[in-house]
């Protein structure tokens, strides 16, 4: 059987989109793709270069055309589960340092799953929140001071016994427990739990549902879109459709990809 080397860094949206269509190409052509990890950040540094996201930022119409080409690719291949990472470009090296051993053993996805299932939560929810909150960057800090993969505020971290908000396991564990408590408070309504995670339970109570804050409403939509299911609304309460499992993989170069 013929083989093709696929040099990738899944910190790259183009690499991820290519990854989504490779199985169909393999099936149609009988050619096997061998994945070869390449740390693009290292390549850029070695060659004194920068990513297109940076170099094209000030060039008129270039970013717009790039987005158009991406949309054409998505439509042509019928891709329905893609959302741009709001934290792009992302440094994927740091998450790799804490998970590369699990990745090589083929158990990284179990790492996330166990954190979630220990707290009785669908792993896809925790993964989607982590992606939207921080892009899986354990060193991410918001303007309000939320820190880590799950963007924990100091009071929330203290409540769940977190000693280091930048520690990936502590952040995921506390975030999952917090989500579990919020789900219990709202009778399993995922949208209300997400709204409270973003804006606080007080805001949800005042509005009798998802607050009319554009940021919070966008947050709820983005998380549920990342989970791969649309949002259904009924009155002032936003109800989440059933979720499905999302697989997470950390590659040898430290980049992360989600698939389902």
MILUM-321437 format. One record per residue: residue in one letter; x, y, z of N, C-alpha, C, CB in turn. Coordinates in steps of 0.05 Angstrom, whole numbers, padded with zeros to 5 digits, always signed. Atoms other than C-alpha are relative to their C-alpha. Glycine has a CB too. Layout:
<sites>
AXYZXYZXYZXYZ
...
</sites>
This chain:
<sites>
X+00017-00024+00000+00000+00000+00000+00018+00025+00000-00019+00000+00024
X-00015-00025+00001+00025+00070-00018-00005+00015+00026-00008+00016-00024
X+00002-00016-00024+00037+00119+00038+00008+00029-00006+00017-00011+00023
X-00005-00029+00002+00038+00195+00044+00007+00011+00027-00023+00015-00013
X-00006-00013-00025+00072+00234+00099-00016+00025+00003+00030+00005+00003
X+00015-00024-00006+00027+00285+00130+00014+00015+00023-00030-00007+00008
X-00014-00016-00020+00069+00337+00166-00019+00020+00012+00025+00015-00013
X+00022-00014-00012+00024+00370+00216+00008+00013+00027-00023-00018+00005
X+00001-00012-00027+00017+00416+00276-00029+00008+00004+00020+00025+00004
X+00029-00005-00003-00055+00415+00301-00006+00026+00015-00013-00023+00014
X+00005-00028-00007-00045+00484+00329-00008+00016-00025+00025+00012+00014
X+00007-00012+00026-00056+00500+00255-00028-00008-00008+00020-00008-00021
X+00027+00007+00010-00129+00505+00233+00000-00016-00026-00017+00025-00003
X-00002+00014+00025-00109+00482+00164+00007-00029+00003+00019+00014-00019
X-00007+00027-00005-00076+00420+00191-00023-00016+00012+00024-00002+00020
X+00024+00013-00012-00138+00404+00232-00021-00006-00021-00012+00017+00023
X+00019+00004+00021-00184+00413+00173+00009-00022-00019-00005+00026-00016
X-00011+00022+00017-00139+00368+00131-00004-00027+00014+00030+00005-00006
X+00003+00025-00016-00141+00316+00187-00029-00010-00002+00007+00006+00029
X+00028+00008+00001-00217+00315+00182-00007-00014-00026-00018+00024+00004
X+00007+00012+00026-00218+00296+00108+00019-00023-00008+00001+00021-00021
X-00019+00021+00007-00158+00248+00108-00013-00028+00000+00023+00000+00019
X+00012+00027+00000-00200+00186+00127-00015-00006-00026-00019-00004+00023
X+00015+00004+00025-00244+00196+00065+00020-00004-00023-00018+00023-00006
X-00020+00003+00021-00182+00204+00021+00013-00027+00001+00021+00022+00002
X-00012+00027-00003-00151+00141+00049-00019-00021-00010+00007-00005+00030
X+00020+00020+00008-00215+00102+00037-00004+00000-00030-00027+00005+00014
X+00005-00003+00029-00224+00129-00034+00024-00009-00016-00007+00028-00006
X-00024+00005+00016-00151+00121-00057+00015-00025+00008+00017+00023+00001
X-00016+00022-00010-00124+00064-00014+00027+00008+00009+00002-00021-00021
X-00026-00010-00009-00065+00108+00005-00002+00006+00030+00008+00026-00016
X-00001-00005-00028-00046+00110+00078+00016+00025+00006+00013-00024+00015
X-00013-00025-00008-00027+00176+00111+00015-00006+00026-00020+00023+00004
X-00016+00002-00024+00030+00173+00161+00004+00028+00012+00028-00013-00006
X-00001-00026-00013+00025+00230+00211+00028+00005+00011-00020+00001+00023
X-00027-00008-00009+00092+00266+00222-00003+00026+00015+00020+00001-00024
X+00003-00025-00015+00090+00318+00278+00022+00020-00006+00000-00006+00030
X-00019-00023+00004+00123+00385+00264-00009+00023+00018+00000+00008-00031
X+00006-00023-00017+00126+00440+00315+00004+00026-00016+00018+00000+00026
X-00002-00023+00018+00110+00500+00272+00013+00024+00014-00027+00008-00010
X-00012-00022-00014+00130+00549+00326+00031-00002-00001-00009+00001+00029
X-00029+00004+00001+00200+00518+00327+00010+00006-00028+00006-00028+00008
X-00008-00006+00028+00203+00521+00251+00001+00030-00005-00019-00014-00020
X+00001-00029+00004+00183+00594+00251+00025+00013+00013-00026+00012+00010
X-00023-00012-00014+00236+00610+00303+00026-00006-00013+00000-00010+00029
X-00025+00008+00013+00290+00571+00268+00005+00015-00026-00001-00030-00006
X-00002-00014+00026+00276+00606+00202-00004+00030+00002-00019-00012-00020
X+00004-00028-00004+00266+00674+00233-00026+00010-00014+00024+00017-00009
X+00025-00005+00014+00194+00673+00209-00022+00003+00021-00007-00022-00020
X+00023-00002-00017+00125+00684+00238-00024-00013-00013-00007+00030+00007
X+00023+00014+00011+00057+00651+00230-00016+00018-00018-00018-00011+00023
X+00017-00017+00017+00009+00675+00176-00020+00017+00016-00015-00018-00020
X+00018-00015-00016-00038+00697+00231+00012+00027+00008-00009-00016+00025
X-00013-00024-00007+00013+00749+00249+00009+00016-00024+00024-00006+00018
X-00011-00014+00023+00045+00766+00182-00021+00012-00018+00018-00019-00016
X+00021-00010+00018-00021+00775+00145-00019+00020+00013-00016-00023-00011
X+00019-00017-00015-00055+00816+00199-00003+00028-00011+00009+00002+00029
X+00002-00027+00010-00039+00883+00168-00003+00003-00029+00024+00016+00009
X+00001-00001+00029-00046+00865+00095-00030+00001-00008+00014-00024-00013
X+00028-00004+00008-00111+00890+00064-00010-00023-00016-00003+00026-00015
X+00015+00021+00014-00159+00835+00042+00012-00028+00002-00002+00007-00029
X-00012+00026-00002-00110+00779+00055-00013-00018+00021+00030+00002+00006
X+00013+00016-00020-00140+00755+00121-00029-00008-00009-00001+00014+00027
X+00027+00005+00008-00210+00762+00091-00001-00023-00021-00013+00025-00012
X-00001+00021+00020-00191+00719+00031+00007-00027+00012+00021+00007-00022
X-00007+00025-00014-00159+00667+00077-00025-00012+00014+00022+00005+00021
X+00025+00010-00012-00225+00662+00116-00019-00010-00021-00013+00023+00017
X+00018+00009+00021-00263+00656+00051+00009-00028-00010+00001+00020-00024
X-00010+00026+00008-00218+00598+00029-00006-00021+00020+00030+00002-00006
X+00006+00019-00021-00228+00565+00096-00030-00008-00002+00007+00011+00028
X+00029+00005+00001-00304+00572+00090-00006-00018-00025-00016+00026-00002
X+00005+00016+00024-00302+00543+00019+00008-00029+00005+00016+00011-00024
X-00010+00027-00006-00262+00483+00043-00020-00014+00018+00028+00001+00014
X+00019+00012-00019-00311+00471+00101-00026-00008-00014-00006+00020+00023
X+00025+00006+00014-00372+00475+00055+00004-00022-00020-00009+00025-00014
X-00004+00021+00020-00341+00431+00001+00001-00027+00012+00026+00006-00015
X-00003+00026-00013-00326+00375+00050-00021-00005+00020+00027-00002+00012
X+00022+00004-00018-00389+00383+00090+00008-00002+00030-00014-00026-00007
X-00009+00000-00028-00353+00397+00156-00019+00017+00016+00030+00011+00002
X+00020-00013-00016-00403+00415+00209+00009+00006+00028-00025-00016+00001
X-00009-00003-00028-00362+00414+00273+00027+00014+00000+00002-00027+00014
X-00024-00016+00000-00310+00469+00265-00006+00027+00011+00014+00001-00028
X+00002-00028-00010-00303+00533+00305+00028+00011+00005-00017+00001+00027
X-00026-00013-00003-00245+00581+00304+00007+00003+00029+00001+00027-00015
X-00009-00003-00027-00205+00581+00368+00003+00030+00006+00027-00015+00006
X-00002-00029-00004-00215+00651+00397+00027+00009+00012-00022+00009+00019
X-00026-00006-00012-00146+00647+00430+00023-00005-00020+00005-00016+00025
X-00020+00005+00020-00110+00631+00364+00016+00025-00006-00013-00011-00026
X-00016+00024-00001-00051+00630+00354+00006-00009+00028+00026+00004-00015
X-00004+00012-00026-00040+00583+00413+00027-00013+00002-00022-00020+00006
X-00025+00014-00006+00026+00561+00444-00008-00028+00010+00017+00016+00020
X+00008+00027-00008+00015+00485+00447+00022-00015+00014-00009-00015-00025
X-00022+00014-00012+00082+00468+00478-00005-00006+00029+00026+00016-00003
X+00004+00004-00029+00062+00478+00551-00018-00023+00007-00011+00025+00012
X+00017+00023-00006+00003+00429+00551+00014-00026-00005-00026+00002-00015
X-00013+00025+00006+00047+00377+00519+00018-00010+00022+00017+00003-00026
X-00019+00008-00021+00097+00378+00576-00014-00016+00023+00013+00025+00012
X+00014+00014-00021+00043+00355+00625-00014-00025-00010-00019+00018+00012
X+00016+00022+00010+00011+00304+00579+00014-00018-00021-00025+00011-00012
X-00013+00015+00021+00063+00277+00530+00002-00030+00007+00027+00011-00006
X-00003+00028-00008+00073+00213+00570-00026-00015-00004+00009-00003+00029
X+00027+00012+00003-00002+00198+00571-00006-00003-00030-00021+00016+00014
X+00005+00001+00028-00005+00214+00497+00014-00024-00013+00008+00026-00014
X-00016+00022+00012+00051+00165+00479-00011-00027+00008+00029+00003+00008
X+00012+00025-00009+00016+00112+00520-00028-00004-00010+00000-00001+00031
X+00027+00002+00011-00049+00126+00485-00022+00003+00021-00004-00026-00014
X+00020-00002-00021-00086+00146+00549-00006+00029+00007+00010-00014+00025
X+00005-00028-00007-00089+00222+00546-00030+00006+00001+00013+00018-00020
X+00029-00005+00000-00163+00222+00528-00012-00012+00025-00012-00012-00025
X+00010+00011-00025-00175+00177+00588+00005+00019+00023+00012-00028+00005
X-00007-00019-00022-00141+00229+00631-00022+00021+00003+00027+00014-00007
X+00021-00019-00001-00193+00281+00613-00026-00014+00008-00003+00014-00027
X+00025+00014-00006-00249+00230+00615-00003-00007+00029-00002-00026-00017
X+00002+00008-00028-00232+00207+00685-00006+00024+00018+00026-00013+00009
X+00005-00024-00015-00231+00278+00711-00030+00007-00001+00016+00024-00010
X+00028-00007+00005-00300+00288+00681-00019-00020+00013-00006+00002-00029
X+00018+00021-00009-00332+00221+00698+00000-00002+00030+00007-00026-00013
X-00002+00000-00029-00307+00225+00770-00021+00018+00012+00028+00007+00009
X+00020-00020-00009-00354+00284+00776-00027-00003-00013+00011+00028-00004
X+00025+00005+00012-00410+00254+00736-00008+00019-00022-00022+00000+00021
X+00005-00019+00022-00403+00300+00676+00009-00012-00026+00014+00027+00005
X-00009+00009+00026-00401+00285+00602+00027+00013-00006-00022+00008-00022
X-00026-00012+00006-00328+00294+00583+00000+00021-00022+00019-00022-00008
X+00000-00020+00022-00347+00333+00520-00007+00027+00011-00021-00009-00021
X+00006-00026-00011-00375+00388+00564+00024+00013+00012-00022-00002+00022
X-00024-00011-00012-00311+00397+00604+00020+00008-00022+00013-00021+00019
X-00019-00006+00022-00269+00394+00540-00008+00026-00015+00002-00023-00019
X+00010-00024+00015-00313+00446+00505+00004+00025+00017-00030-00004-00007
X-00005-00023-00017-00310+00493+00565+00029+00007+00001-00011-00005+00029
X-00028-00006-00001-00235+00486+00569+00010+00013-00026+00016-00026+00005
X-00008-00011+00025-00228+00501+00495-00008+00029-00003-00011-00017-00023
X+00010-00028+00003-00272+00563+00496+00012+00018+00021-00031+00000+00003
X-00011-00017-00022-00245+00588+00563+00029+00008-00005-00002-00015+00027
X-00029-00006+00000-00171+00583+00550+00015-00010-00024+00013-00010+00024
X-00015+00013+00021-00155+00544+00487+00020-00020+00010+00015+00021-00017
X-00016+00020-00014-00125+00492+00535+00027+00012+00009+00005-00023-00018
X-00025-00012-00009-00071+00542+00556-00001+00002+00031+00004+00028-00013
X+00001-00001-00030-00056+00530+00631+00010+00027+00011+00017-00022+00011
X-00010-00025-00010-00023+00599+00635-00018+00024-00009+00028+00004-00010
X+00018-00021+00008-00082+00638+00606-00011+00016+00024-00023-00011-00017
X+00011-00018-00021-00104+00698+00648-00018+00020-00013+00023+00014+00016
X+00019-00019+00011-00166+00739+00634+00004+00027+00012-00029-00010+00004
X-00001-00027-00011-00175+00813+00646-00011+00001+00028-00015+00020-00018
X+00012+00000-00027-00216+00796+00707+00016-00016+00020-00028-00011-00002
X-00018+00015-00019-00161+00752+00736-00006-00030+00000-00003+00011+00027
X+00005+00029+00002-00190+00683+00718+00025-00012-00012-00025-00007-00017
X-00026+00012+00007-00131+00636+00709-00003-00030-00006+00021+00004+00022
X-00002+00029+00005-00115+00568+00679-00018-00010-00021-00005-00014+00025
X+00015+00013+00022-00147+00519+00631-00030+00005+00003+00005-00030+00000
X+00029-00004-00005-00216+00526+00664-00006+00028+00009-00010-00020+00020
X+00004-00029-00007-00206+00601+00679-00014+00003+00027-00016+00014-00022
X+00011-00002-00027-00218+00596+00754+00006+00026+00013+00011-00023+00017
X-00004-00023-00017-00228+00658+00796+00011-00009+00027-00026+00017+00003
X-00012+00008-00026-00191+00659+00863-00021-00012+00019+00012+00024+00013
X+00020+00010-00019-00255+00648+00904-00009-00028-00008-00024+00018+00002
X+00009+00027+00010-00277+00589+00860+00022-00020+00005-00007+00001-00030
X-00022+00018-00005-00208+00558+00864+00003-00007+00029+00027+00013-00010
X-00002+00005-00028-00207+00565+00939-00022-00019+00009-00002+00026+00016
X+00023+00017-00007-00276+00533+00945+00005-00029-00006-00025+00010-00014
X-00005+00028+00008-00252+00470+00909+00028-00009+00007-00005-00003-00029
X-00025+00009-00010-00185+00466+00944+00023+00001-00019-00003-00028+00009
X-00022-00003+00020-00141+00488+00885+00022+00016+00013-00011+00014-00026
X-00024-00014-00010-00071+00508+00906+00016+00013-00022+00018-00019+00016
X-00015-00011+00023-00044+00523+00836-00020+00000-00023+00026-00017-00006
X+00020-00002+00021-00094+00549+00785+00012-00006-00028-00012+00027+00000
X-00013+00006+00025-00043+00537+00730+00006-00030-00004+00026+00016-00003
X-00004+00029+00001-00038+00463+00746-00023-00012-00017+00001-00013+00028
X+00021+00010+00018-00077+00428+00689-00020-00018+00014+00011-00014-00024
X+00017+00020-00013-00104+00371+00732-00018+00014+00021+00016-00022+00013
X+00016-00014-00021-00126+00416+00790-00021+00018-00013+00019+00017+00018
X+00019-00018+00013-00159+00465+00742-00023-00016-00012+00014+00016-00022
X+00021+00016+00012-00196+00411+00704-00018-00013+00021+00012-00022-00018
X+00015+00013-00021-00217+00376+00767-00020+00020+00014+00019-00013+00021
X+00017-00020-00013-00243+00439+00801-00021+00011-00020+00017+00024+00010
X+00019-00009+00019-00276+00463+00737-00023-00020-00004+00013+00006-00027
X+00020+00021+00003-00312+00396+00729-00018-00001+00024+00014-00027-00004
X+00016+00000-00025-00335+00398+00802-00019+00024+00001+00018-00001+00025
X+00016-00024+00001-00359+00469+00793-00024-00003-00019+00017+00025-00008
X+00021+00005+00019-00398+00450+00731-00021-00020+00011+00012-00011-00026
X+00018+00019-00012-00427+00390+00768-00019+00013+00020+00015-00023+00014
X+00017-00014-00020-00452+00435+00824-00020+00018-00014+00018+00017+00019
X+00018-00017+00014-00482+00484+00774-00022-00016-00014+00016+00017-00021
X+00020+00017+00012-00517+00429+00736-00020-00010+00020+00014-00025-00014
X+00018+00008-00021-00546+00404+00801-00019+00023+00008+00015-00010+00025
X+00016-00024-00007-00570+00475+00816-00022+00006-00020+00018+00024+00004
X+00019-00007+00022-00606+00481+00749-00013-00025-00012+00014+00016-00021
X+00014+00025+00008-00636+00410+00745+00011-00011-00026-00030+00006-00003
X-00012+00012+00023-00586+00389+00692-00001+00017-00025-00012-00026-00006
X+00001-00017+00023-00598+00448+00646+00028+00011-00007-00020+00024+00005
X-00027-00007+00007-00531+00455+00611+00004+00029-00007+00009-00017-00024
X-00003-00028+00008-00544+00524+00582+00000+00019+00024-00023+00008-00019
X+00000-00017-00024-00561+00554+00650+00026-00004+00016-00025-00007+00017
X-00025+00005-00014-00501+00520+00681+00023+00015-00013+00007-00030+00001
X-00021-00015+00014-00456+00550+00627-00002+00030+00004-00001-00007-00030
X+00004-00028-00005-00487+00618+00636+00009+00008+00028-00030+00008-00004
X-00009-00006-00028-00474+00615+00711+00030-00003+00002-00013-00019+00020
X-00029+00003+00000-00403+00591+00698+00013+00025-00011+00009-00024-00017
X-00011-00024+00013-00392+00653+00655-00006+00025+00015-00009+00002-00028
X+00009-00026-00012-00433+00707+00689-00006-00001+00029-00024+00009-00015
X+00007+00003-00029-00447+00679+00758-00029-00008+00004+00007+00025+00014
X+00027+00007-00006-00509+00648+00789-00018+00023+00005-00001-00019+00024
X+00016-00023-00006-00533+00716+00812-00012+00012-00026+00017+00021+00014
X+00010-00011+00025-00540+00740+00740-00022-00018-00012+00023+00004-00021
X+00020+00019+00010-00578+00677+00720-00026+00004+00016+00010-00029+00002
X+00024-00004-00017-00626+00688+00779-00014+00026-00007+00008+00000+00029
X+00013-00025+00006-00638+00761+00762-00015+00000-00026+00022+00022-00001
X+00013+00001+00027-00655+00746+00689-00020-00023-00003+00021-00002-00021
X+00018+00023+00002-00693+00682+00703+00007-00019-00023-00028+00009-00004
X-00010+00016+00023-00651+00647+00650+00027+00009-00008-00020+00000-00024
X-00026-00009+00010-00590+00660+00607+00000+00031-00001+00006-00012-00028
X+00000-00030-00001-00572+00734+00621+00002+00012-00028+00023+00010+00017
X-00001-00014+00025-00581+00784+00565+00026+00015-00004-00024+00019-00002
X-00026-00011+00005-00507+00797+00563+00010-00012-00026+00020-00006+00024
X-00010+00012+00025-00480+00789+00492+00024-00019+00004+00009+00023-00019
X-00023+00017-00005-00415+00760+00520-00009-00028+00010+00019+00012+00020
X+00009+00025-00011-00452+00707+00560-00016-00016-00020-00017+00005+00025
X+00015+00015+00020-00501+00689+00505+00018-00012-00021-00021+00018-00013
X-00019+00010+00020-00443+00682+00456+00016-00023+00012+00019+00023-00009
X-00015+00021-00013-00405+00640+00507-00016-00026+00000+00006+00009+00029
X+00016+00024+00000-00463+00591+00515-00002-00012-00028-00028+00007+00011
X+00001+00010+00028-00470+00585+00439+00026-00013-00008-00008+00023-00019
X-00026+00010+00008-00396+00575+00429+00007-00027+00013+00022+00020+00006
X-00006+00025-00014-00389+00521+00482-00017-00023-00012-00005+00002+00030
X+00017+00021+00011-00448+00482+00455+00006-00006-00029-00030+00007+00004
X-00009+00006+00027-00425+00490+00384+00025-00017+00000+00005+00027-00016
X-00024+00016-00003-00358+00462+00405-00007-00029+00007+00020+00012+00020
X+00009+00026-00007-00395+00403+00435-00012-00015-00024-00020+00001+00023
X+00009+00013+00024-00422+00390+00365-00030-00002-00002+00011-00027-00001
X+00029+00000+00002-00496+00402+00379-00012+00028+00001-00012-00017+00024
X+00012-00026-00001-00542+00461+00366-00013+00006+00026-00021+00003-00023
X+00014-00009-00024-00576+00502+00420-00029+00003-00006+00012+00026+00011
X+00028-00004+00003-00651+00498+00428-00009+00020+00022-00016-00027+00003
X+00010-00019-00019-00687+00555+00462-00030-00003+00005+00006+00029-00009
X+00028+00001-00007-00753+00557+00498-00005+00022+00021-00009-00029+00012
X+00004-00023-00018-00776+00623+00528+00026+00012+00008-00016-00010+00025
X-00024-00012-00010-00722+00652+00572+00021-00021+00007-00006+00017+00023
X-00018+00021-00007-00690+00585+00584+00012-00013-00025-00014-00022+00018
X-00013+00012+00023-00638+00559+00536+00007-00029+00007+00026+00016-00007
X-00003+00028-00006-00639+00483+00534+00021-00013-00018-00027-00015-00002
X-00022+00013+00016-00579+00442+00511-00010-00026-00012+00024-00005+00018
X+00006+00026+00012-00588+00386+00462+00020-00021+00011+00003+00001-00031
X-00017+00022-00010-00557+00318+00478+00029+00004-00011-00011-00027-00007
X-00028-00002+00009-00481+00319+00475+00011-00027-00009+00018+00011+00022
X-00014+00024+00008-00434+00269+00444+00029+00003+00006-00004-00006-00030
X-00027+00001-00009-00364+00248+00461+00019+00014-00020+00010-00029+00004
X-00021-00013+00016-00306+00291+00436+00027-00012+00008+00000+00031+00003
X-00026+00012-00005-00238+00258+00430+00022+00022+00000+00007-00023-00019
X-00022-00019-00001-00176+00298+00450+00026-00015-00003-00001+00016+00026
X-00026+00013+00004-00106+00280+00427+00022+00021+00003+00002-00015-00027
X-00023-00017-00001-00040+00312+00446+00022-00013-00016+00010+00004+00030
X-00020+00012+00018+00011+00301+00392+00028+00003+00012-00001+00013-00028
X-00027+00000-00010+00086+00292+00401+00012+00028+00002+00018-00017-00017
X-00011-00028+00000+00099+00366+00386-00015+00017+00020-00002+00012-00028
X+00014-00015-00020+00050+00387+00440-00026+00012-00010+00017+00022+00010
X+00025-00011+00010-00007+00408+00394-00023-00018+00008+00001+00003-00030
X+00024+00014-00008-00078+00387+00412-00021+00001-00022-00011+00013+00027
X+00022+00000+00019-00135+00366+00367-00024-00013+00013+00007-00015-00026
X+00025+00012-00008-00208+00351+00382-00013-00013-00024-00018+00020+00014
X+00015+00012+00022-00248+00303+00340-00023-00016+00012+00018-00019-00017
X+00021+00017-00010-00312+00263+00344-00011-00016-00023-00023+00017+00012
</sites>
